[in-house]
Amino acid sequence: MEREPLGFDPNTPNVARLYDYYLGGKDHFPADREAAEKILAVAPEVRLAARANRAFLGRAVRFLARAGVTQFLDIGTGLPTQGNVHEVAREAAPGARVVYVDRDPVVLVHARALLADDANTVVVEGDVRDPVGILKNPDVTGLLDFSKPVAVLLVAVMHFVSEDEGPEEIIGTLREVMAPGSHLVMSHGTSDARPDAVSKGVEVYRSATSPLTLRSRERVRELFAGFDLVEPGMVWLPQWRPDQTDLIDFAAEDPQSSLIVCGVGRKS
């Protein structure tokens, strides 16, 4: 298949563009919309789940910024949208420094254009599967001081890492360089959610740029090894410190309709 000269293939569903479609954005192609609609046909709550995931990211960043964390490493950032990490963090910590990491050329172009004049925010090319490459990137080390607390954000990212690619080793490499008082923010699709939604999602994403590896809640909990989960622990998206800024309307009796579990862990 012939690829576009800009380094992306509009005919293969792309995980960043699928997420953008669920969020109501405009940066997607027909192949992305077709794949997304296949999932939405059997699991319409996916659209709300994407919004809930974005809302969790905002609440977690706001919580950490208010607690004094001023450095954020967002790996697998996705396409820019409302409530980006640097915007949310600076509401509480005006001098917050943010590094966005993604491997998608479309994401990189959009993010760099948005942040071209922001001295405290950089966008770098990198892949969560190569954490050493990210940590050694001079743009990363030039902005973030890992001798001080940093928040590492792996929001809806690790379910694109297969077991063969060593998810524990990836997170362990990141954890090793994080100073005490640092935090890991993670959300992860789980196989413990609706079986029909899970099977259809795995099927559709198999033909996308990154296949899905959904894990049980217990398995996701294992990925927080070495971190102490802050209250309320690892929960469904709408259950993590909900507040008036979260406009996602999930039925209180069915939080698992968000399809994703999440948590924030602190390194002692």
C-alpha atoms as a printed R data frame, in Angstrom:
    type eleno elety resid chain resno       x      y      z
1   ATOM     1    CA   MET     A     1   0.000  0.000  0.000
2   ATOM     2    CA   GLU     A     2   1.403  3.373 -1.017
3   ATOM     3    CA   ARG     A     3   1.848  5.737  1.923
4   ATOM     4    CA   GLU     A     4   1.408  9.463  2.068
5   ATOM     5    CA   PRO     A     5   4.620 11.536  1.794
6   ATOM     6    CA   LEU     A     6   4.016 13.109  5.214
7   ATOM     7    CA   GLY     A     7   4.641  9.761  6.902
8   ATOM     8    CA   PHE     A     8   1.108  8.626  7.689
9   ATOM     9    CA   ASP     A     9  -1.394  6.340  6.010
10  ATOM    10    CA   PRO     A    10  -4.946  7.755  5.810
11  ATOM    11    CA   ASN     A    11  -6.309  4.356  4.752
12  ATOM    12    CA   THR     A    12  -5.339  2.538  7.959
13  ATOM    13    CA   PRO     A    13  -7.342  3.360 11.105
14  ATOM    14    CA   ASN     A    14  -5.148  5.315 13.479
15  ATOM    15    CA   VAL     A    15  -5.604  5.138 17.245
16  ATOM    16    CA   ALA     A    16  -5.052  8.873 17.789
17  ATOM    17    CA   ARG     A    17  -7.548  9.765 15.075
18  ATOM    18    CA   LEU     A    18 -10.082  7.229 16.385
19  ATOM    19    CA   TYR     A    19  -9.853  8.843 19.816
20  ATOM    20    CA   ASP     A    20 -10.249 12.265 18.219
21  ATOM    21    CA   TYR     A    21 -13.391 11.023 16.471
22  ATOM    22    CA   TYR     A    22 -14.881  9.725 19.724
23  ATOM    23    CA   LEU     A    23 -14.178 13.094 21.328
24  ATOM    24    CA   GLY     A    24 -15.959 14.949 18.532
25  ATOM    25    CA   GLY     A    25 -12.824 16.334 16.900
26  ATOM    26    CA   LYS     A    26 -12.207 16.876 13.208
27  ATOM    27    CA   ASP     A    27  -8.770 15.338 12.607
28  ATOM    28    CA   HIS     A    28  -9.731 11.967 11.138
29  ATOM    29    CA   PHE     A    29 -10.215 10.237  7.793
30  ATOM    30    CA   PRO     A    30 -12.949  7.989  6.345
31  ATOM    31    CA   ALA     A    31 -11.071  4.836  7.399
32  ATOM    32    CA   ASP     A    32 -10.990  6.100 10.987
33  ATOM    33    CA   ARG     A    33 -14.678  6.986 10.985
34  ATOM    34    CA   GLU     A    34 -15.635  3.603  9.503
35  ATOM    35    CA   ALA     A    35 -13.629  1.727 12.141
36  ATOM    36    CA   ALA     A    36 -14.998  3.886 14.950
37  ATOM    37    CA   GLU     A    37 -18.597  3.358 13.842
38  ATOM    38    CA   LYS     A    38 -18.100 -0.424 13.872
39  ATOM    39    CA   ILE     A    39 -17.231 -0.191 17.558
40  ATOM    40    CA   LEU     A    40 -19.944  2.356 18.354
41  ATOM    41    CA   ALA     A    41 -22.565  0.118 16.727
42  ATOM    42    CA   VAL     A    42 -22.109 -2.506 19.465
43  ATOM    43    CA   ALA     A    43 -20.733 -0.279 22.219
44  ATOM    44    CA   PRO     A    44 -22.138  3.252 21.934
45  ATOM    45    CA   GLU     A    45 -20.743  4.027 25.390
46  ATOM    46    CA   VAL     A    46 -17.247  4.165 23.851
47  ATOM    47    CA   ARG     A    47 -17.874  7.792 22.921
48  ATOM    48    CA   LEU     A    48 -18.696  8.652 26.537
49  ATOM    49    CA   ALA     A    49 -15.782  6.511 27.709
50  ATOM    50    CA   ALA     A    50 -13.395  8.620 25.620
51  ATOM    51    CA   ARG     A    51 -14.781 11.771 27.197
52  ATOM    52    CA   ALA     A    52 -14.580 10.194 30.642
53  ATOM    53    CA   ASN     A    53 -10.962  9.289 30.015
54  ATOM    54    CA   ARG     A    54 -10.194 12.855 29.024
55  ATOM    55    CA   ALA     A    55 -12.003 14.115 32.103
56  ATOM    56    CA   PHE     A    56  -9.992 11.752 34.332
57  ATOM    57    CA   LEU     A    57  -6.787 13.117 32.819
58  ATOM    58    CA   GLY     A    58  -7.872 16.642 33.686
59  ATOM    59    CA   ARG     A    59  -8.842 15.758 37.247
60  ATOM    60    CA   ALA     A    60  -5.598 13.871 37.858
61  ATOM    61    CA   VAL     A    61  -3.417 16.668 36.486
62  ATOM    62    CA   ARG     A    62  -5.349 19.268 38.462
63  ATOM    63    CA   PHE     A    63  -5.011 17.170 41.643
64  ATOM    64    CA   LEU     A    64  -1.252 16.811 41.208
65  ATOM    65    CA   ALA     A    65  -0.666 20.446 40.281
66  ATOM    66    CA   ARG     A    66  -2.557 21.559 43.382
67  ATOM    67    CA   ALA     A    67  -0.396 19.142 45.403
68  ATOM    68    CA   GLY     A    68   2.751 20.884 44.174
69  ATOM    69    CA   VAL     A    69   3.796 18.775 41.176
70  ATOM    70    CA   THR     A    70   5.061 21.107 38.452
71  ATOM    71    CA   GLN     A    71   6.620 18.652 35.963
72  ATOM    72    CA   PHE     A    72   4.622 16.408 33.643
73  ATOM    73    CA   LEU     A    73   5.743 13.806 31.111
74  ATOM    74    CA   ASP     A    74   2.749 12.860 28.936
75  ATOM    75    CA   ILE     A    75   3.561  9.762 26.866
76  ATOM    76    CA   GLY     A    76   1.188  8.964 24.020
77  ATOM    77    CA   THR     A    77  -0.432 12.351 24.233
78  ATOM    78    CA   GLY     A    78  -2.691 12.071 21.187
79  ATOM    79    CA   LEU     A    79  -4.064 14.928 19.126
80  ATOM    80    CA   PRO     A    80  -4.421 18.288 20.913
81  ATOM    81    CA   THR     A    81  -7.926 19.052 22.127
82  ATOM    82    CA   GLN     A    82  -9.571 21.068 24.884
83  ATOM    83    CA   GLY     A    83  -8.075 20.774 28.346
84  ATOM    84    CA   ASN     A    84  -4.534 19.843 27.346
85  ATOM    85    CA   VAL     A    85  -2.155 18.930 30.173
86  ATOM    86    CA   HIS     A    86  -0.214 22.198 30.148
87  ATOM    87    CA   GLU     A    87  -3.438 24.218 30.231
88  ATOM    88    CA   VAL     A    88  -4.901 22.294 33.154
89  ATOM    89    CA   ALA     A    89  -1.655 22.174 35.131
90  ATOM    90    CA   ARG     A    90  -1.059 25.902 34.837
91  ATOM    91    CA   GLU     A    91  -4.417 26.743 36.327
92  ATOM    92    CA   ALA     A    92  -2.889 25.677 39.654
93  ATOM    93    CA   ALA     A    93   0.838 25.906 38.854
94  ATOM    94    CA   PRO     A    94   1.519 28.716 36.364
95  ATOM    95    CA   GLY     A    95   5.149 27.667 35.855
96  ATOM    96    CA   ALA     A    96   4.406 24.013 35.174
97  ATOM    97    CA   ARG     A    97   6.652 22.337 32.608
98  ATOM    98    CA   VAL     A    98   5.214 19.722 30.269
99  ATOM    99    CA   VAL     A    99   6.765 17.314 27.785
100 ATOM   100    CA   TYR     A   100   4.433 15.690 25.282
101 ATOM   101    CA   VAL     A   101   5.613 12.446 23.664
102 ATOM   102    CA   ASP     A   102   4.036 10.688 20.700
103 ATOM   103    CA   ARG     A   103   5.159  8.627 17.726
104 ATOM   104    CA   ASP     A   104   2.363  9.710 15.394
105 ATOM   105    CA   PRO     A   105   3.559 12.278 12.809
106 ATOM   106    CA   VAL     A   106   0.121 13.915 12.638
107 ATOM   107    CA   VAL     A   107   0.055 14.380 16.405
108 ATOM   108    CA   LEU     A   108   3.570 15.828 16.353
109 ATOM   109    CA   VAL     A   109   2.746 18.357 13.625
110 ATOM   110    CA   HIS     A   110  -0.426 19.558 15.355
111 ATOM   111    CA   ALA     A   111   1.105 19.742 18.821
112 ATOM   112    CA   ARG     A   112   4.240 21.561 17.686
113 ATOM   113    CA   ALA     A   113   2.186 24.122 15.812
114 ATOM   114    CA   LEU     A   114   0.047 24.736 18.896
115 ATOM   115    CA   LEU     A   115   3.006 25.043 21.269
116 ATOM   116    CA   ALA     A   116   5.609 26.734 19.085
117 ATOM   117    CA   ASP     A   117   5.854 29.805 21.342
118 ATOM   118    CA   ASP     A   118   5.643 28.013 24.699
119 ATOM   119    CA   ALA     A   119   9.062 27.852 26.362
120 ATOM   120    CA   ASN     A   120   7.870 25.568 29.172
121 ATOM   121    CA   THR     A   121   6.346 22.937 26.909
122 ATOM   122    CA   VAL     A   122   8.030 20.725 24.324
123 ATOM   123    CA   VAL     A   123   6.809 18.028 21.960
124 ATOM   124    CA   VAL     A   124   9.126 15.115 21.175
125 ATOM   125    CA   GLU     A   125   8.905 12.053 19.002
126 ATOM   126    CA   GLY     A   126   9.017  8.853 21.011
127 ATOM   127    CA   ASP     A   127   7.359  5.524 21.695
128 ATOM   128    CA   VAL     A   128   6.285  4.185 25.080
129 ATOM   129    CA   ARG     A   129   7.923  0.902 24.046
130 ATOM   130    CA   ASP     A   130  11.291  2.665 24.145
131 ATOM   131    CA   PRO     A   131  11.303  4.457 27.506
132 ATOM   132    CA   VAL     A   132  15.104  4.734 27.520
133 ATOM   133    CA   GLY     A   133  14.970  6.669 24.264
134 ATOM   134    CA   ILE     A   134  12.424  9.055 25.756
135 ATOM   135    CA   LEU     A   135  14.396  9.559 28.962
136 ATOM   136    CA   LYS     A   136  17.634 10.223 27.076
137 ATOM   137    CA   ASN     A   137  16.085 12.698 24.646
138 ATOM   138    CA   PRO     A   138  17.889 16.024 25.210
139 ATOM   139    CA   ASP     A   139  14.645 17.967 24.825
140 ATOM   140    CA   VAL     A   140  13.170 15.921 27.666
141 ATOM   141    CA   THR     A   141  16.179 16.207 29.971
142 ATOM   142    CA   GLY     A   142  16.538 19.871 29.077
143 ATOM   143    CA   LEU     A   143  13.083 20.713 30.393
144 ATOM   144    CA   LEU     A   144  12.428 18.163 33.151
145 ATOM   145    CA   ASP     A   145  14.552 17.656 36.258
146 ATOM   146    CA   PHE     A   146  14.160 14.026 37.293
147 ATOM   147    CA   SER     A   147  15.858 14.671 40.626
148 ATOM   148    CA   LYS     A   148  12.580 16.363 41.592
149 ATOM   149    CA   PRO     A   149   9.028 14.987 41.508
150 ATOM   150    CA   VAL     A   150   7.537 14.449 38.077
151 ATOM   151    CA   ALA     A   151   4.180 13.083 36.992
152 ATOM   152    CA   VAL     A   152   4.368 10.453 34.257
153 ATOM   153    CA   LEU     A   153   1.092 10.175 32.361
154 ATOM   154    CA   LEU     A   154   0.219  6.894 30.641
155 ATOM   155    CA   VAL     A   155  -3.404  7.663 29.879
156 ATOM   156    CA   ALA     A   156  -5.093  5.113 27.593
157 ATOM   157    CA   VAL     A   157  -1.666  4.063 26.312
158 ATOM   158    CA   MET     A   158  -0.578  0.813 27.939
159 ATOM   159    CA   HIS     A   159  -3.422 -1.192 26.400
160 ATOM   160    CA   PHE     A   160  -1.583 -0.699 23.097
161 ATOM   161    CA   VAL     A   161   1.443 -2.509 24.542
162 ATOM   162    CA   SER     A   162   1.333 -6.290 24.241
163 ATOM   163    CA   GLU     A   163   2.533 -8.677 26.930
164 ATOM   164    CA   ASP     A   164   5.448 -9.640 24.678
165 ATOM   165    CA   GLU     A   165   6.580 -6.001 24.679
166 ATOM   166    CA   GLY     A   166   7.087 -6.045 28.444
167 ATOM   167    CA   PRO     A   167   4.686 -3.581 30.066
168 ATOM   168    CA   GLU     A   168   6.235 -4.107 33.531
169 ATOM   169    CA   GLU     A   169   9.708 -3.428 32.201
170 ATOM   170    CA   ILE     A   170   8.531 -0.258 30.463
171 ATOM   171    CA   ILE     A   171   6.939  1.150 33.605
172 ATOM   172    CA   GLY     A   172   9.851 -0.082 35.712
173 ATOM   173    CA   THR     A   173  12.318  1.851 33.560
174 ATOM   174    CA   LEU     A   174  10.281  5.013 34.036
175 ATOM   175    CA   ARG     A   175   9.834  4.389 37.758
176 ATOM   176    CA   GLU     A   176  13.569  3.939 38.285
177 ATOM   177    CA   VAL     A   177  14.386  7.521 37.263
178 ATOM   178    CA   MET     A   178  11.438  9.098 39.086
179 ATOM   179    CA   ALA     A   179  12.313 10.880 42.311
180 ATOM   180    CA   PRO     A   180  10.397 10.152 45.532
181 ATOM   181    CA   GLY     A   181   7.153 12.116 45.489
182 ATOM   182    CA   SER     A   182   6.698 11.450 41.768
183 ATOM   183    CA   HIS     A   183   3.424 10.041 40.459
184 ATOM   184    CA   LEU     A   184   2.230  7.641 37.779
185 ATOM   185    CA   VAL     A   185  -1.136  8.472 36.208
186 ATOM   186    CA   MET     A   186  -2.555  5.565 34.236
187 ATOM   187    CA   SER     A   187  -5.836  4.537 32.644
188 ATOM   188    CA   HIS     A   188  -6.242  1.200 30.885
189 ATOM   189    CA   GLY     A   189  -8.983 -0.582 28.986
190 ATOM   190    CA   THR     A   190 -10.005 -3.758 30.755
191 ATOM   191    CA   SER     A   191 -11.246 -7.126 29.609
192 ATOM   192    CA   ASP     A   192 -13.516 -7.134 32.674
193 ATOM   193    CA   ALA     A   193 -15.875 -4.687 30.954
194 ATOM   194    CA   ARG     A   194 -18.726 -5.676 28.603
195 ATOM   195    CA   PRO     A   195 -17.731 -8.831 26.641
196 ATOM   196    CA   ASP     A   196 -19.340 -7.692 23.364
197 ATOM   197    CA   ALA     A   197 -17.653 -4.295 23.507
198 ATOM   198    CA   VAL     A   198 -14.330 -5.911 24.369
199 ATOM   199    CA   SER     A   199 -14.433 -8.441 21.533
200 ATOM   200    CA   LYS     A   200 -15.516 -5.884 18.916
201 ATOM   201    CA   GLY     A   201 -12.935 -3.367 20.068
202 ATOM   202    CA   VAL     A   202 -10.119 -5.913 19.892
203 ATOM   203    CA   GLU     A   203 -11.296 -7.004 16.437
204 ATOM   204    CA   VAL     A   204 -11.430 -3.470 14.996
205 ATOM   205    CA   TYR     A   205  -8.144 -2.309 16.517
206 ATOM   206    CA   ARG     A   206  -6.395 -5.408 15.143
207 ATOM   207    CA   SER     A   207  -6.457 -3.682 11.749
208 ATOM   208    CA   ALA     A   208  -5.436 -0.285 13.165
209 ATOM   209    CA   THR     A   209  -1.976  1.162 13.742
210 ATOM   210    CA   SER     A   210  -1.810 -0.350 17.249
211 ATOM   211    CA   PRO     A   211  -3.743 -3.491 18.270
212 ATOM   212    CA   LEU     A   212  -5.435 -3.583 21.673
213 ATOM   213    CA   THR     A   213  -4.277 -5.712 24.598
214 ATOM   214    CA   LEU     A   214  -7.033 -5.433 27.186
215 ATOM   215    CA   ARG     A   215  -6.125 -6.703 30.652
216 ATOM   216    CA   SER     A   216  -8.050 -7.777 33.705
217 ATOM   217    CA   ARG     A   217  -8.380 -5.305 36.563
218 ATOM   218    CA   GLU     A   218  -6.030 -7.466 38.604
219 ATOM   219    CA   ARG     A   219  -3.430 -7.421 35.828
220 ATOM   220    CA   VAL     A   220  -3.682 -3.637 35.463
221 ATOM   221    CA   ARG     A   221  -3.240 -3.309 39.211
222 ATOM   222    CA   GLU     A   222   0.036 -5.226 38.892
223 ATOM   223    CA   LEU     A   223   1.357 -2.533 36.544
224 ATOM   224    CA   PHE     A   224   1.235 -0.073 39.458
225 ATOM   225    CA   ALA     A   225   3.906 -2.113 41.283
226 ATOM   226    CA   GLY     A   226   6.301  0.166 43.160
227 ATOM   227    CA   PHE     A   227   3.698  2.911 43.529
228 ATOM   228    CA   ASP     A   228   1.264  3.541 46.371
229 ATOM   229    CA   LEU     A   229  -2.173  4.202 44.942
230 ATOM   230    CA   VAL     A   230  -3.717  7.408 46.238
231 ATOM   231    CA   GLU     A   231  -7.371  7.373 47.234
232 ATOM   232    CA   PRO     A   232  -9.693  6.065 45.891
233 ATOM   233    CA   GLY     A   233  -7.265  3.492 44.471
234 ATOM   234    CA   MET     A   234  -7.754  1.848 41.086
235 ATOM   235    CA   VAL     A   235 -11.348  2.399 39.975
236 ATOM   236    CA   TRP     A   236 -13.533  2.906 36.933
237 ATOM   237    CA   LEU     A   237 -13.011  6.292 35.258
238 ATOM   238    CA   PRO     A   238 -16.043  8.142 36.686
239 ATOM   239    CA   GLN     A   239 -15.192  6.944 40.196
240 ATOM   240    CA   TRP     A   240 -11.800  8.676 40.422
241 ATOM   241    CA   ARG     A   241 -12.338 11.840 42.482
242 ATOM   242    CA   PRO     A   242 -15.388 13.086 40.525
243 ATOM   243    CA   ASP     A   243 -16.111 16.785 40.864
244 ATOM   244    CA   GLN     A   244 -18.252 19.482 39.348
245 ATOM   245    CA   THR     A   245 -15.888 19.831 36.376
246 ATOM   246    CA   ASP     A   246 -16.705 16.293 35.245
247 ATOM   247    CA   LEU     A   247 -19.823 16.546 33.108
248 ATOM   248    CA   ILE     A   248 -19.851 12.870 32.092
249 ATOM   249    CA   ASP     A   249 -23.225 11.406 33.073
250 ATOM   250    CA   PHE     A   250 -22.689  7.733 33.860
251 ATOM   251    CA   ALA     A   251 -25.299  5.863 35.823
252 ATOM   252    CA   ALA     A   252 -24.012  5.584 39.359
253 ATOM   253    CA   GLU     A   253 -24.930  1.915 39.407
254 ATOM   254    CA   ASP     A   254 -22.979  1.134 36.216
255 ATOM   255    CA   PRO     A   255 -19.550  2.827 36.356
256 ATOM   256    CA   GLN     A   256 -18.019 -0.019 34.351
257 ATOM   257    CA   SER     A   257 -19.820  1.329 31.286
258 ATOM   258    CA   SER     A   258 -16.775  3.603 31.051
259 ATOM   259    CA   LEU     A   259 -14.849  0.446 29.988
260 ATOM   260    CA   ILE     A   260 -11.580  1.780 31.476
261 ATOM   261    CA   VAL     A   261  -9.991  1.573 34.911
262 ATOM   262    CA   CYS     A   262  -7.635  4.207 36.221
263 ATOM   263    CA   GLY     A   263  -5.492  5.263 39.132
264 ATOM   264    CA   VAL     A   264  -2.750  7.569 40.368
265 ATOM   265    CA   GLY     A   265   0.211  6.035 42.131
266 ATOM   266    CA   ARG     A   266   2.843  7.794 44.225
267 ATOM   267    CA   LYS     A   267   6.474  6.744 44.470
268 ATOM   268    CA   SER     A   268   7.622  6.824 48.099
